Amino acid sequence: MALTKPTKHGRHDHPVPHKQDDLVPDEHKLQEARNPEPELDEPQELPDEVLHLCMVLKAADFRAEIRFGQIVVSPWMSMESNDIIDRLTNLLNPLKPPNGWRFHYNWAVHIPPLLDHRLPDLIVVPPKVESLDAMRVHGRSVLLVVEVCSPGTHKVDWKEKPLDYARAGVPLFLIVDPLVTPRTVTLMSDPLSDLAPFDDRQPYQRIVTAEEGEVLELPEPFGIKIETSALFDQVVSPPEPAE
């Protein structure tokens, strides 16, 4: 059973790197010149026109995020990414009704101290949640945020979003990476509480990576073990003929 049964495989509970860049898979590392960092001592007010444009894009089914006050339009999710989220949702569905949880696919997480936000591929929230406004939720009040890597978002998913979600207070951040070989599922938990917008420390204190075919445990309030192979494409056996 994909939800609770462990397999003979294990998982990789590796030491948390001191710097965030150390977590990015080697084959995807890039050499970049670092731009001077602006000072963000105080929260800044987001111009009304920026927020309005973002909401218009959202209404038109564009994935519009705000980073340092600027709108960033993300590519649509691929069919593969949608399938992975669908399979993960199927695994989590048994926990949904008894707990009153909700699954959201187009709801943003507010990233302080600015009025920035990110649009995860999936957010799991409890019955009552703290919202900044109709479009954005406070990360500290969600249960789980999920991102599925794609060629256009891979670097952002690994290098920017862990820091953003940790600063928001997201307790559990799951990254599904179908681009590496073998494919992996990584769970980040225990975010640092004193992170700055350009902090180069690893923002989550605990990181567990499971390769495809291994088991990954989601801690409470989930309390389940997921067979990671259930998230990726599988060869479906044809039905046997009826006797």
N, C-alpha and C positions, 0 to 999 in steps of 0.2 A: 504494500500500500504506500503510495507516494507520500502521504501526509505524515505518518508516524513511524513506519518501520525503518530501522537503520539498515544499511547494507554492510558488506564486509570492508568497504573502503573507509578511510578516515577523513580528517580535515586538517587544514594547516592553520594553526593558531600561532601566527608568527609575531615576533617582537615588533612593537610599534616604532617606526622610524622616527628619528628626531625631526627631520624636515619633511614637509609634505611632498616635495618632488620625488623623494625616495620611494614613494608608494607606486608611482606610475610604472606600468609594465615596461621593461627595458626596450622592447622592440618598438615602442611608441614614443620614447623620449625624444625631444627635439632640443637643439641648442638655440636659446633665445637670448637676445640682449634685453636686460631688464630696464624698463623705463623708470624715470624718477617717479616716486610715489607722492601723490597729493596728500596734504594734511587733512585728516578728517576728525578733528577734535570734537566737533559738535554735530549732532544730527542736523541734516539739512532738509529744508522743505522742498518737496517735489512739485515742480510747476504744474498747475492744473491742466495745461494743454498736453503735457507729457502723459499724465495719468489718463486723460480723456482719450488720447490717441491709442494708448495701450488697451483700453477697454473696447474701443471700436475694432481694433485688430482681433481681440479675443472674440467679440461677437461675430466677426467674419471668419472664425475658425483658424486664425493664425496663432501660432505659439509665440506670444510676445512676452519677453522677460525684460526687467529693468535692472541694469547693473551700473552702479555709480551715477544714477540719474539719467542714463541713456538707454533708449529702447534697443533691445537685441532681438531680432526675429529668428527663431530657431526653425530648422527644417522639420517638416512633418515626420511623424514616426513611420518607419518602414513597416511592411507587412510582417517581417520577422520580429521586430520589436513589439508590435501589437500582439502577435501570437504568444510571445513570451509573457507579456503582461496578462493576457487572457489565461494562460496556464497557471500563472502564479495566483491569479484571482480564484481559480477553481480550487487550488489547494487551501486558500485561506477562507473560502466561503463557509465551511462548517463552523468557523468561529464567529461569523458575522451575526446571525440572528440571536443567539443566546446572549451576546454582549451588547447588542444594539449598535455595532460599529457601522461606519459608512465608508464606501470606497469612492474616491474622487479622481478624475483623470484630467481635469482642466481647472484646477483650483491652485492658486499660487501660495507660496510660503514667503512671508515677509522676512527680509534679511536686514536686521538693524546694523548700524545706527541710522542709515539712510532709509528712504522709503522704497528701497530696492525689493525685488522679488524674483523668485525662481518658480518655474512650472515643472514639477516632477511628472514622471510618467504615471505614477500612482501614489496617492496619499491614503493612508488608513487613519481614520479619526474616530474618537469615542463619541457617544451620544451628545455630549456637550463639549464645545470647542471655543477657544478664544479667537475671535476674528478682529482684524484691523479694520476691514471694511468688507463690502460684498464680494470683493475679488481676492482678498488675501487673508490668510490665517497665520496666527503666531506659531512658530515651529515648536515651541515648548509644550503646546497643547495637543500635538499630533502623536500618533503611536508609531508610525513607520512611513518613511519616504523611500521610493524606489526609482532608480534610473536604469535604463537599458542603453548600453553604449551603441553608437552607430559611427560610421566613418566620419561624419560631420560634427559629432559631439564628443568624441572619445577623449580628447585632451581636456575639454571643459569638464566632463564628468569626473575625471580623475584629479585634475589639478586645481579647479576652482570650486566645484560644488561641495566637496567635503568641508572646506573652510566656511563656505556660505551657510550650509545647513547646520554646522556645529555652532556658528555664531548665532543662528536663529534658535538654538536650543533643541533641535530635532534629536530625540533620544536614540533612534535606530535608523541608519541609512544603509540601504541595500543597493549594491551596484552589480548588475548582471552584465557580463562582458562576453558577448558571442564572437568577438573579433580575434581574441587570442587563441592559441593552441597549446594545451586543451582549453576549452571554454571554462570560464570561472564565474562563481558567485561570491561576492565579498560583503560581509556584514561589518559595519562600523558602529561602535557604541561608546557610551561614556564620553560625551563631548567636553572639552575644556571650557571653563566658564569665563576665562579672562582673555579671550581672543580678540585681536585687533583686525581691522579690514585687510591688512597686508601681512598678517602673521605668517611666518614661514615654518612654524612648528606643525607637527602632525596634529590636526585638530581633534581627532578621536583617540582616546586612550586604549581602546581595545579594537583589534582588527582580526577577523577570522575569514580565511579564504578557503573555499571548497572547489575543487575541480569537478568538471562534469562527471557524474557517476558516484561522487562522494556525497556524504550527508552534511547538511548545514543545520545547526540548531538555532531557532529563533527563540530568544529568552522571553520571560514573562513581559507583558501579559499574554504573549502568544503561547509559549511553552510547548512548541512542537518541533519535530525534526523533519526537514524537507529533503527528499532525494533530488539532487540538482538535475539529474538526467530528465526529470519530469518537466523541466522548464524549456528544454531544447527540442528541436525537431526530432521526431522518431519515426522509424519505419513501422507502419501499421500492417499487421498481418491480415491477409484477406479472411473473411468469415468462412467457417467450415460449412460445407453443404449440409442441409438438413437431411436427416435419415428418412 
